[in-house]
Amino acid sequence: MVLKKEYDLGDLVEMKKPHACGTNAWIINRMGADIKLTCSACQRTIMLTRFNFDKRLKKVLKKADENQD
């Protein structure tokens, strides 16, 4: 059974553990085999494998189409 992904490029997502700056909200900048994330507070960027991202993702806070108001 294949689960449909619930996140997309530009979404604001919440991770299980907070970043060193204190927030756990990230923006998805790049998707592929690796996923590039930018911290919403300090603008630091990281890259995670899709497997690790799926494991650490808690929930989607805002979809990309809601951010472009």
C-alpha positions as CSV (number, residue, x, y, z in Angstrom):
1,M,0.0,0.0,0.0
2,V,1.5,3.3,-1.1
3,L,0.5,6.4,1.0
4,K,-0.1,9.7,-0.9
5,K,2.2,12.4,0.3
6,E,0.5,15.3,2.0
7,Y,3.2,17.9,1.5
8,D,4.3,19.9,-1.5
9,L,6.8,22.5,-2.6
10,G,6.4,25.8,-0.6
11,D,4.5,24.2,2.3
12,L,5.1,25.3,5.9
13,V,5.6,22.1,7.9
14,E,6.1,21.3,11.6
15,M,8.9,18.8,12.5
16,K,8.9,16.6,15.6
17,K,12.0,18.3,17.2
18,P,12.7,22.0,17.3
19,H,15.6,23.7,15.6
20,A,18.4,25.2,17.8
21,C,16.8,28.6,17.4
22,G,13.6,27.4,19.1
23,T,11.1,26.9,16.3
24,N,10.0,23.7,14.6
25,A,8.3,25.3,11.5
26,W,10.1,24.8,8.2
27,I,9.4,25.8,4.6
28,I,10.0,23.2,1.9
29,N,12.2,24.7,-0.9
30,R,13.3,21.7,-3.0
31,M,11.8,18.2,-3.4
32,G,13.5,15.2,-5.0
33,A,15.4,12.3,-3.5
34,D,16.4,14.9,-0.9
35,I,14.2,17.6,0.6
36,K,15.7,21.1,1.2
37,L,14.1,23.0,4.2
38,T,14.5,26.5,5.4
39,C,13.9,27.4,9.0
40,S,11.0,29.9,9.3
41,A,12.7,31.9,12.1
42,C,16.4,32.1,11.4
43,Q,16.4,31.2,7.6
44,R,19.0,28.4,8.0
45,T,18.7,25.7,5.4
46,I,19.2,22.0,5.7
47,M,18.7,19.0,3.5
48,L,17.2,15.7,4.5
49,T,16.6,12.5,2.6
50,R,13.0,11.9,1.8
51,F,13.0,8.9,4.2
52,N,14.3,10.9,7.1
53,F,11.9,13.8,6.3
54,D,8.9,11.5,6.3
55,K,10.0,10.1,9.6
56,R,10.5,13.5,11.3
57,L,7.5,15.3,9.8
58,K,4.8,16.0,12.4
59,K,2.2,17.9,10.3
60,V,1.6,20.4,7.5
61,L,0.9,23.9,9.0
62,K,0.0,25.7,5.8
63,K,-0.2,24.6,2.2
64,A,1.7,26.5,-0.5
65,D,-1.5,27.9,-2.1
66,E,-2.6,29.4,1.2
67,N,0.8,31.2,1.6
68,Q,0.4,33.0,-1.7
69,D,-2.4,35.4,-0.7
